[in-house]
């Protein structure tokens, strides 16, 4: 996981050091085991780390620059994005080593590189389902150090320096102690994710996991039921929409039939006029009806005037005279006979 600067106490021939490997690395605060997170170093992270490299990035010894009681001797310097290079296995940096840096590497005093990441610029990626830890993508490297105790598990503006422990791998203690520590730490993380006491037993953790599984199954079943109900509701809605479309078509057809009947009743027989008035009635019943009534009234008036002009000046009819005799009368004579007959009847009463 932690790249060696070299294998035979010599700098890489091309001058490029493997500063940041790809992967996901858990960081645990040694002072507070409950303070832990996962740092994500993927392609996006590597690209951001390169672009955000400071124009003058210090490479010191064992992160001494963060400790005021230690010297800040530079082992080297990196200068901006141009000094970084992206490769399949991570970010490589080509620093300009100082005399002290070259001496420490050539003498085998320092054999690893340890980057320092800026926590404030990290991107939160959510919570890891398995461990319950927050995941952060690192995007900015503030400095680095040559060290013999690399520990790429930090995502703080401090260092990835390992912690002293007697024997075994640097910072981990003996293999047995390391295994026990890792197991205890894992249990603490599991218990925290389950909202249990950090010292809860494995049985309690197992019971908590079983409870979560049951709740998840119940939630899945409820979700499936809701999805079924939603599907039925969508189907019913589709049926109603279809029915609405059919009703709208029926209404439109009925209106067209009614308009055709109305045009026929009004004596509109010309195809062009039927189309014109039919369109007006369908578009706006009130306006169309007013226009149609006006045309019908005008035509009736014209027809009545024509009929009146065609009548004879006299109206010869057979009528009874006041004496009860029948004879043909015309005009005023007929009217006078009628009034006389009515007068005689009134006198008889």
C-alpha contacts under 8 A as a table, 3 or more apart, distances in Angstrom:
res1	aa1	res2	aa2	distance
1	X	21	X	7.15
1	X	152	X	7.94
2	X	21	X	7.42
2	X	112	X	7.61
2	X	150	X	6.60
2	X	151	X	7.29
2	X	152	X	6.87
3	X	18	X	6.24
3	X	19	X	7.45
3	X	21	X	7.49
3	X	112	X	6.68
3	X	113	X	7.27
4	X	7	X	6.92
4	X	18	X	7.77
4	X	111	X	6.13
4	X	112	X	4.96
4	X	113	X	7.12
5	X	11	X	6.81
5	X	12	X	7.34
5	X	17	X	6.19
5	X	18	X	7.02
5	X	111	X	5.67
5	X	112	X	5.22
5	X	113	X	6.50
6	X	9	X	5.97
6	X	10	X	5.80
6	X	11	X	5.95
6	X	12	X	6.44
6	X	111	X	6.75
6	X	112	X	7.97
7	X	10	X	7.21
9	X	105	X	5.74
9	X	106	X	4.93
9	X	107	X	6.43
9	X	108	X	5.09
9	X	111	X	7.52
10	X	105	X	6.29
10	X	106	X	5.37
11	X	15	X	6.61
11	X	105	X	7.03
11	X	106	X	7.56
12	X	15	X	5.04
12	X	16	X	6.28
12	X	17	X	6.87
13	X	16	X	7.88
15	X	94	X	5.60
15	X	95	X	7.56
16	X	92	X	5.80
16	X	93	X	5.35
16	X	94	X	4.43
16	X	95	X	7.50
17	X	92	X	5.27
17	X	93	X	5.22
17	X	94	X	6.08
17	X	95	X	7.86
18	X	21	X	7.19
18	X	90	X	7.26
18	X	91	X	6.23
18	X	92	X	4.46
18	X	93	X	6.52
18	X	113	X	7.88
19	X	90	X	7.74
19	X	91	X	5.88
19	X	92	X	5.39
19	X	93	X	6.20
19	X	113	X	6.24
19	X	114	X	7.07
19	X	115	X	6.56
20	X	46	X	7.87
20	X	90	X	5.56
20	X	91	X	5.06
20	X	92	X	6.94
20	X	115	X	7.00
21	X	41	X	7.42
21	X	89	X	5.90
21	X	90	X	4.47
21	X	91	X	6.56
22	X	41	X	5.08
22	X	42	X	5.64
22	X	43	X	7.73
22	X	46	X	7.75
22	X	89	X	5.97
22	X	90	X	5.14
23	X	40	X	6.31
23	X	41	X	5.25
23	X	42	X	6.36
24	X	38	X	6.45
24	X	39	X	5.65
24	X	40	X	4.59
24	X	41	X	5.99
25	X	38	X	5.55
25	X	39	X	5.31
25	X	40	X	6.69
25	X	152	X	6.95
25	X	153	X	5.49
26	X	36	X	7.20
26	X	37	X	5.80
26	X	38	X	4.37
26	X	39	X	6.25
26	X	153	X	5.38
26	X	154	X	7.76
27	X	36	X	5.53
27	X	37	X	5.45
27	X	38	X	6.05
27	X	39	X	7.20
27	X	152	X	7.92
27	X	153	X	4.12
27	X	154	X	5.10
27	X	155	X	6.99
28	X	32	X	7.71
28	X	33	X	5.96
28	X	34	X	7.66
28	X	35	X	6.09
28	X	36	X	4.34
28	X	37	X	6.73
28	X	153	X	7.26
28	X	154	X	7.67
29	X	32	X	5.23
29	X	33	X	5.59
29	X	34	X	7.61
29	X	35	X	5.53
29	X	36	X	6.13
30	X	33	X	5.97
32	X	35	X	5.51
33	X	36	X	6.68
33	X	185	X	7.03
33	X	188	X	7.93
34	X	188	X	7.35
34	X	189	X	7.14
34	X	192	X	7.95
36	X	133	X	6.80
36	X	134	X	7.97
37	X	133	X	5.28
37	X	134	X	5.26
37	X	135	X	6.12
37	X	136	X	7.57
38	X	133	X	6.52
38	X	134	X	6.19
38	X	135	X	4.72
38	X	136	X	6.23
38	X	153	X	7.98
39	X	135	X	5.92
39	X	136	X	5.01
39	X	137	X	5.85
39	X	138	X	6.60
39	X	153	X	7.30
39	X	154	X	7.51
39	X	155	X	6.30
40	X	45	X	7.48
40	X	135	X	6.66
40	X	136	X	5.69
40	X	137	X	4.54
40	X	138	X	6.44
41	X	44	X	7.75
41	X	45	X	5.25
41	X	46	X	6.53
41	X	137	X	6.12
41	X	138	X	6.42
42	X	45	X	5.07
42	X	46	X	6.12
42	X	137	X	7.76
43	X	46	X	5.14
43	X	47	X	6.21
44	X	47	X	5.20
44	X	48	X	6.26
45	X	48	X	5.14
45	X	49	X	6.07
45	X	137	X	6.13
45	X	138	X	5.79
45	X	139	X	5.33
46	X	49	X	5.10
46	X	50	X	6.30
46	X	86	X	7.02
46	X	90	X	6.47
46	X	91	X	6.06
46	X	139	X	7.44
47	X	50	X	5.33
47	X	51	X	6.32
47	X	86	X	7.22
48	X	51	X	5.13
48	X	52	X	5.91
48	X	139	X	4.98
48	X	140	X	6.71
49	X	52	X	5.24
49	X	53	X	6.13
49	X	91	X	7.98
49	X	138	X	7.52
49	X	139	X	5.00
49	X	140	X	4.86
49	X	141	X	6.02
50	X	53	X	5.45
50	X	81	X	5.27
50	X	84	X	5.64
50	X	85	X	7.16
50	X	86	X	7.56
50	X	91	X	7.28
51	X	80	X	7.81
51	X	81	X	5.17
52	X	80	X	7.61
52	X	81	X	6.77
52	X	139	X	7.35
52	X	140	X	5.64
52	X	141	X	7.28
53	X	57	X	7.34
53	X	79	X	7.56
53	X	80	X	4.97
53	X	81	X	5.32
53	X	84	X	7.84
53	X	140	X	6.83
53	X	141	X	6.29
53	X	142	X	7.29
54	X	57	X	5.39
54	X	78	X	7.84
54	X	79	X	6.57
54	X	80	X	5.02
54	X	81	X	7.53
54	X	141	X	7.93
54	X	142	X	6.92
55	X	78	X	7.25
55	X	79	X	4.48
55	X	80	X	3.94
55	X	81	X	7.58
56	X	77	X	6.49
56	X	78	X	5.86
56	X	79	X	4.84
56	X	80	X	6.58
57	X	77	X	5.55
57	X	78	X	5.03
57	X	79	X	6.27
57	X	80	X	7.66
57	X	142	X	6.73
57	X	143	X	5.42
57	X	144	X	7.72
58	X	74	X	6.60
58	X	75	X	7.93
58	X	76	X	6.53
58	X	77	X	5.05
58	X	78	X	6.79
58	X	143	X	5.34
58	X	144	X	6.50
58	X	145	X	7.92
59	X	74	X	5.89
59	X	75	X	5.45
59	X	76	X	5.03
59	X	77	X	5.61
59	X	78	X	7.55
59	X	143	X	6.10
59	X	144	X	4.75
59	X	145	X	4.79
59	X	146	X	6.94
60	X	63	X	5.90
60	X	64	X	6.75
60	X	65	X	6.77
60	X	72	X	6.58
60	X	73	X	6.14
60	X	74	X	4.67
60	X	75	X	4.97
60	X	76	X	6.89
60	X	144	X	6.62
60	X	145	X	4.65
60	X	146	X	6.32
61	X	64	X	5.88
61	X	65	X	7.92
61	X	72	X	7.64
61	X	73	X	7.06
61	X	74	X	7.10
61	X	75	X	6.36
61	X	145	X	5.27
61	X	146	X	5.10
61	X	147	X	6.31
62	X	145	X	5.49
62	X	146	X	5.76
62	X	147	X	4.83
62	X	148	X	7.77
62	X	161	X	7.05
63	X	66	X	5.92
63	X	67	X	7.57
63	X	144	X	7.31
63	X	145	X	5.50
63	X	146	X	7.86
63	X	159	X	6.53
63	X	161	X	7.39
64	X	67	X	5.26
64	X	68	X	7.69
64	X	70	X	5.31
64	X	71	X	6.23
64	X	72	X	5.95
65	X	68	X	6.82
65	X	70	X	6.81
65	X	71	X	6.74
65	X	72	X	4.75
65	X	73	X	7.96
66	X	158	X	7.22
67	X	70	X	5.49
68	X	71	X	7.53
73	X	100	X	7.97
74	X	77	X	7.35
74	X	98	X	6.71
74	X	100	X	7.44
74	X	101	X	7.35
75	X	97	X	5.88
75	X	98	X	5.24
75	X	99	X	7.48
75	X	100	X	5.70
75	X	101	X	3.98
75	X	102	X	7.58
75	X	145	X	7.75
75	X	146	X	7.29
76	X	95	X	6.24
76	X	96	X	5.37
76	X	97	X	3.90
76	X	98	X	4.86
76	X	101	X	6.17
77	X	95	X	5.42
77	X	96	X	5.28
77	X	97	X	6.41
77	X	98	X	7.79
78	X	83	X	6.11
78	X	93	X	7.40
78	X	94	X	6.92
78	X	95	X	4.56
78	X	96	X	6.31
79	X	82	X	6.98
79	X	83	X	5.70
79	X	95	X	7.46
80	X	83	X	5.80
80	X	84	X	7.47
81	X	84	X	5.31
82	X	85	X	7.62
83	X	93	X	5.64
83	X	94	X	5.27
83	X	95	X	6.69
84	X	91	X	6.77
84	X	92	X	5.68
84	X	93	X	4.45
84	X	94	X	6.41
85	X	91	X	5.87
85	X	92	X	5.09
85	X	93	X	6.22
86	X	90	X	6.12
86	X	91	X	4.84
86	X	92	X	6.24
87	X	90	X	5.36
87	X	91	X	6.10
87	X	92	X	7.02
97	X	100	X	7.87
97	X	101	X	5.52
97	X	102	X	6.14
98	X	101	X	4.97
98	X	102	X	6.22
99	X	102	X	5.25
99	X	103	X	6.11
100	X	103	X	5.06
100	X	104	X	6.11
101	X	104	X	5.23
101	X	105	X	6.22
102	X	105	X	5.26
102	X	106	X	5.94
103	X	106	X	5.19
103	X	107	X	5.90
104	X	107	X	5.20
104	X	108	X	6.06
104	X	109	X	4.85
104	X	110	X	5.71
105	X	108	X	5.12
105	X	109	X	6.01
105	X	110	X	5.53
105	X	111	X	6.53
106	X	109	X	7.72
108	X	111	X	6.42
109	X	148	X	7.96
110	X	146	X	5.89
110	X	147	X	5.26
110	X	148	X	5.54
111	X	146	X	6.93
111	X	147	X	6.26
111	X	148	X	5.61
112	X	146	X	5.68
112	X	147	X	5.19
112	X	148	X	5.57
112	X	149	X	7.39
112	X	150	X	6.39
113	X	144	X	7.00
113	X	145	X	5.73
113	X	146	X	4.71
113	X	147	X	5.95
113	X	150	X	6.73
114	X	144	X	5.50
114	X	145	X	5.18
114	X	146	X	6.32
114	X	147	X	6.70
114	X	150	X	5.52
114	X	151	X	7.24
114	X	152	X	6.97
114	X	159	X	7.40
114	X	160	X	5.91
114	X	161	X	6.84
115	X	141	X	6.78
115	X	142	X	7.93
115	X	143	X	6.20
115	X	144	X	4.19
115	X	145	X	6.46
115	X	152	X	7.66
115	X	159	X	6.97
115	X	160	X	6.57
116	X	141	X	5.63
116	X	142	X	5.78
116	X	143	X	5.29
116	X	144	X	5.44
116	X	154	X	7.69
116	X	155	X	7.72
116	X	156	X	7.53
116	X	157	X	6.43
116	X	158	X	6.34
116	X	159	X	5.02
116	X	160	X	6.34
117	X	138	X	6.73
117	X	139	X	7.77
117	X	140	X	5.85
117	X	141	X	4.47
117	X	142	X	5.90
117	X	143	X	7.57
117	X	154	X	7.43
117	X	155	X	5.66
117	X	156	X	6.04
117	X	157	X	5.74
117	X	158	X	7.57
117	X	159	X	7.59
118	X	121	X	5.91
118	X	122	X	6.86
118	X	138	X	7.38
118	X	139	X	7.67
118	X	140	X	5.64
118	X	141	X	6.04
118	X	142	X	6.25
118	X	155	X	6.79
118	X	156	X	5.78
118	X	157	X	4.75
119	X	122	X	5.20
119	X	138	X	7.30
119	X	155	X	5.49
119	X	156	X	4.70
119	X	157	X	5.86
121	X	138	X	7.16
121	X	139	X	6.29
121	X	140	X	6.57
122	X	136	X	5.85
122	X	137	X	5.43
122	X	138	X	4.64
122	X	139	X	5.70
122	X	140	X	7.50
123	X	136	X	5.25
123	X	137	X	5.00
123	X	138	X	6.65
123	X	139	X	7.53
124	X	134	X	7.39
124	X	135	X	6.01
124	X	136	X	4.57
124	X	137	X	6.57
125	X	134	X	7.38
125	X	135	X	5.24
125	X	136	X	5.53
125	X	137	X	6.92
126	X	134	X	5.82
126	X	135	X	5.71
126	X	136	X	7.75
127	X	132	X	5.79
127	X	133	X	5.47
127	X	134	X	4.29
127	X	135	X	5.78
128	X	131	X	5.68
128	X	132	X	5.05
128	X	133	X	5.33
128	X	134	X	6.06
128	X	135	X	6.44
129	X	132	X	5.47
129	X	133	X	7.85
131	X	189	X	6.55
131	X	190	X	6.36
131	X	193	X	7.11
132	X	189	X	7.20
132	X	190	X	7.30
132	X	192	X	7.84
132	X	193	X	5.18
133	X	189	X	7.76
138	X	155	X	7.35
141	X	144	X	7.85
142	X	157	X	7.67
144	X	159	X	7.98
147	X	150	X	6.32
147	X	161	X	7.63
149	X	161	X	5.83
149	X	162	X	5.02
149	X	163	X	7.72
149	X	170	X	5.99
149	X	171	X	7.18
150	X	160	X	6.30
150	X	161	X	5.31
150	X	162	X	5.72
151	X	154	X	7.46
151	X	160	X	4.95
151	X	161	X	5.37
151	X	162	X	5.03
152	X	160	X	5.22
152	X	161	X	7.70
153	X	160	X	6.10
154	X	158	X	7.72
154	X	159	X	6.52
154	X	160	X	5.04
155	X	158	X	7.97
156	X	159	X	7.13
162	X	170	X	6.89
162	X	171	X	5.10
163	X	170	X	7.29
163	X	171	X	4.38
163	X	172	X	7.66
164	X	170	X	6.56
164	X	171	X	4.81
164	X	172	X	7.83
165	X	170	X	6.52
165	X	171	X	5.04
165	X	172	X	6.11
165	X	173	X	4.93
166	X	170	X	7.97
166	X	173	X	5.45
166	X	174	X	7.32
167	X	170	X	7.42
167	X	173	X	5.45
167	X	174	X	5.56
168	X	172	X	6.76
168	X	173	X	5.16
168	X	174	X	4.45
168	X	175	X	6.26
169	X	172	X	5.55
169	X	173	X	6.32
169	X	174	X	7.13
169	X	175	X	7.80
170	X	173	X	6.99
172	X	175	X	7.62
172	X	177	X	7.60
172	X	178	X	5.38
173	X	177	X	5.90
173	X	178	X	5.78
174	X	177	X	5.11
174	X	178	X	5.95
175	X	178	X	4.98
175	X	179	X	6.11
176	X	179	X	5.12
176	X	180	X	6.20
177	X	180	X	5.12
177	X	181	X	5.97
178	X	181	X	5.08
178	X	182	X	6.04
179	X	182	X	5.13
179	X	183	X	6.15
180	X	183	X	5.11
180	X	184	X	6.12
181	X	184	X	5.17
181	X	185	X	6.02
182	X	185	X	5.08
182	X	186	X	6.04
183	X	186	X	5.05
183	X	187	X	6.21
184	X	187	X	5.11
184	X	188	X	6.21
185	X	188	X	5.07
185	X	189	X	6.29
186	X	189	X	5.13
186	X	190	X	6.18
187	X	190	X	4.99
187	X	191	X	5.99
187	X	198	X	7.59
187	X	202	X	7.54
188	X	191	X	5.12
188	X	192	X	6.08
188	X	198	X	4.87
188	X	199	X	6.81
189	X	192	X	5.11
189	X	193	X	6.22
189	X	198	X	7.69
190	X	193	X	5.10
190	X	194	X	6.26
190	X	205	X	7.24
191	X	194	X	4.98
191	X	195	X	6.07
191	X	196	X	4.82
191	X	197	X	6.24
191	X	198	X	5.58
191	X	199	X	7.74
191	X	200	X	6.70
191	X	205	X	6.22
192	X	195	X	4.99
192	X	196	X	5.74
192	X	197	X	6.99
192	X	198	X	6.26
193	X	196	X	7.60
194	X	205	X	7.27
194	X	208	X	6.28
194	X	209	X	7.41
196	X	200	X	6.39
196	X	205	X	7.63
197	X	200	X	5.14
200	X	204	X	6.15
200	X	205	X	6.91
201	X	204	X	5.21
201	X	205	X	6.36
202	X	205	X	4.94
202	X	206	X	6.05
203	X	206	X	5.00
203	X	207	X	6.15
204	X	207	X	5.06
204	X	208	X	6.14
205	X	208	X	4.96
205	X	209	X	6.17
206	X	209	X	5.03
206	X	210	X	6.18
207	X	210	X	5.04
207	X	211	X	6.17
208	X	211	X	5.04
208	X	212	X	6.25
209	X	212	X	5.02
209	X	213	X	6.18
210	X	213	X	5.00
210	X	214	X	6.21
211	X	214	X	5.10
211	X	215	X	6.14
212	X	215	X	5.06
212	X	216	X	5.96
213	X	216	X	5.00
213	X	217	X	6.14
214	X	217	X	5.07
214	X	218	X	6.17
215	X	218	X	5.07
215	X	219	X	6.00
216	X	219	X	5.02
216	X	220	X	6.02
217	X	220	X	4.96
217	X	221	X	6.17
218	X	221	X	5.05
218	X	222	X	6.11
219	X	222	X	5.04
219	X	223	X	5.99
220	X	223	X	5.01
220	X	224	X	6.12
221	X	224	X	5.04
221	X	225	X	6.26
222	X	225	X	5.08
222	X	226	X	6.17
223	X	226	X	5.02
223	X	227	X	6.05
224	X	227	X	5.01
224	X	228	X	6.19
225	X	228	X	5.01
225	X	229	X	6.22
226	X	229	X	4.99
226	X	230	X	6.01
227	X	230	X	4.93
227	X	231	X	6.11
228	X	231	X	5.06
228	X	232	X	6.30
229	X	232	X	5.10
229	X	233	X	6.11
230	X	233	X	5.01
230	X	234	X	6.11
231	X	234	X	5.11
231	X	235	X	6.16
232	X	235	X	4.99
232	X	236	X	6.14
233	X	236	X	5.08
233	X	237	X	6.05
234	X	237	X	4.98
234	X	238	X	6.10
235	X	238	X	5.05
235	X	239	X	6.26
236	X	239	X	5.03
236	X	240	X	6.19
237	X	240	X	5.05
237	X	241	X	6.10
238	X	241	X	5.03
238	X	242	X	6.17
239	X	242	X	5.06
239	X	243	X	6.14
240	X	243	X	4.93
240	X	244	X	6.07
241	X	244	X	5.04
241	X	245	X	6.29
242	X	245	X	5.13
242	X	246	X	6.33
243	X	246	X	5.04
243	X	247	X	6.14
244	X	247	X	5.06
244	X	248	X	6.07
245	X	248	X	5.11
245	X	249	X	6.25
246	X	249	X	5.11
246	X	250	X	6.22
247	X	250	X	4.97
247	X	251	X	6.06
248	X	251	X	5.09
248	X	252	X	6.12
249	X	252	X	5.10
249	X	253	X	6.16
250	X	253	X	5.08
250	X	254	X	6.10
251	X	254	X	5.06
251	X	255	X	6.13
252	X	255	X	5.14
252	X	256	X	6.24
253	X	256	X	5.10
253	X	257	X	6.26
254	X	257	X	5.12
254	X	258	X	6.13
255	X	258	X	5.05
255	X	259	X	6.08
255	X	282	X	7.28
256	X	259	X	5.12
256	X	260	X	6.21
256	X	278	X	7.87
256	X	282	X	7.38
257	X	260	X	5.16
257	X	261	X	6.27
258	X	261	X	5.14
258	X	262	X	6.14
259	X	262	X	4.99
259	X	263	X	6.15
259	X	278	X	6.15
259	X	281	X	7.02
259	X	282	X	7.60
260	X	263	X	5.19
260	X	264	X	6.28
260	X	274	X	7.78
260	X	278	X	7.11
261	X	264	X	5.12
261	X	265	X	6.16
262	X	265	X	5.03
262	X	266	X	6.21
263	X	266	X	5.10
263	X	267	X	6.32
263	X	268	X	5.23
263	X	269	X	7.63
263	X	274	X	6.67
263	X	277	X	7.88
263	X	278	X	7.54
264	X	267	X	5.09
264	X	268	X	5.61
264	X	269	X	6.67
265	X	268	X	7.60
266	X	296	X	6.68
267	X	296	X	7.97
268	X	273	X	6.78
268	X	274	X	6.19
269	X	273	X	7.37
269	X	274	X	6.64
270	X	273	X	5.29
270	X	274	X	6.11
271	X	274	X	5.04
271	X	275	X	6.16
272	X	275	X	5.20
272	X	276	X	6.19
273	X	276	X	4.99
273	X	277	X	5.97
274	X	277	X	5.40
274	X	278	X	5.57
275	X	278	X	5.06
275	X	279	X	6.01
276	X	279	X	5.35
276	X	280	X	6.41
277	X	280	X	5.00
277	X	281	X	6.12
277	X	288	X	6.52
277	X	291	X	7.97
277	X	292	X	6.77
278	X	281	X	5.19
278	X	282	X	6.20
278	X	288	X	7.96
279	X	282	X	5.20
279	X	283	X	6.02
280	X	283	X	5.16
280	X	284	X	5.95
280	X	285	X	7.12
280	X	287	X	7.18
280	X	288	X	4.61
281	X	284	X	5.36
281	X	285	X	4.52
281	X	286	X	7.43
281	X	287	X	7.22
281	X	288	X	4.32
281	X	289	X	6.30
282	X	285	X	6.10
282	X	288	X	7.78
283	X	288	X	7.77
284	X	287	X	5.57
284	X	288	X	5.91
285	X	288	X	5.21
285	X	289	X	5.87
286	X	289	X	5.29
286	X	290	X	6.27
287	X	290	X	5.24
287	X	291	X	6.36
288	X	291	X	5.22
288	X	292	X	6.15
289	X	292	X	5.05
289	X	293	X	5.98
290	X	293	X	5.23
290	X	294	X	6.17
291	X	294	X	5.19
291	X	295	X	6.37
292	X	295	X	5.22
292	X	296	X	6.17
293	X	296	X	5.08
293	X	297	X	5.96
294	X	297	X	5.17
294	X	298	X	6.10
295	X	298	X	5.14
295	X	299	X	6.15
296	X	299	X	5.16
296	X	300	X	6.13
297	X	300	X	5.09
297	X	301	X	6.10
298	X	301	X	5.13
298	X	302	X	6.22
299	X	302	X	5.07
299	X	303	X	6.06
300	X	303	X	4.92
300	X	304	X	6.04
301	X	304	X	5.15
301	X	305	X	6.20
302	X	305	X	5.17
302	X	306	X	6.20
303	X	306	X	5.12
303	X	307	X	6.25
304	X	307	X	5.10
304	X	308	X	6.18
305	X	308	X	5.17
305	X	309	X	6.24
306	X	309	X	5.20
306	X	310	X	6.51
307	X	310	X	5.22
307	X	311	X	6.87
308	X	311	X	5.61
312	X	315	X	6.97
314	X	330	X	6.48
314	X	331	X	5.92
315	X	330	X	6.00
315	X	331	X	6.32
316	X	328	X	6.82
316	X	329	X	6.08
316	X	330	X	4.83
316	X	331	X	7.29
317	X	328	X	5.93
317	X	329	X	6.15
317	X	330	X	6.74
318	X	326	X	6.93
318	X	327	X	5.95
318	X	328	X	4.74
318	X	329	X	6.55
319	X	326	X	5.85
319	X	327	X	6.09
319	X	328	X	6.34
319	X	329	X	6.81
319	X	334	X	7.14
320	X	323	X	7.69
320	X	324	X	5.48
320	X	325	X	5.37
320	X	326	X	4.47
320	X	327	X	6.46
320	X	337	X	7.64
321	X	324	X	5.20
321	X	325	X	5.13
321	X	326	X	6.05
321	X	327	X	7.08
321	X	337	X	5.64
321	X	338	X	7.59
321	X	341	X	7.17
322	X	325	X	7.27
322	X	337	X	6.05
322	X	338	X	7.43
322	X	340	X	5.96
322	X	341	X	4.54
322	X	344	X	7.54
323	X	341	X	7.99
329	X	333	X	5.78
329	X	334	X	5.07
330	X	333	X	5.68
330	X	334	X	5.47
331	X	334	X	5.69
331	X	335	X	6.73
332	X	335	X	5.07
332	X	336	X	6.15
333	X	336	X	5.18
333	X	337	X	6.17
334	X	337	X	5.18
334	X	338	X	6.30
335	X	338	X	5.17
335	X	339	X	6.39
336	X	339	X	5.18
336	X	340	X	6.16
337	X	340	X	5.10
337	X	341	X	6.15
338	X	341	X	5.22
338	X	342	X	6.29
339	X	342	X	5.14
339	X	343	X	6.17
340	X	343	X	5.00
340	X	344	X	6.25
341	X	344	X	5.22
341	X	345	X	6.42
342	X	345	X	5.31
342	X	346	X	6.41
343	X	346	X	5.12
343	X	347	X	6.36
344	X	347	X	5.12
344	X	348	X	6.36
345	X	348	X	5.20
345	X	349	X	6.68
346	X	349	X	5.40
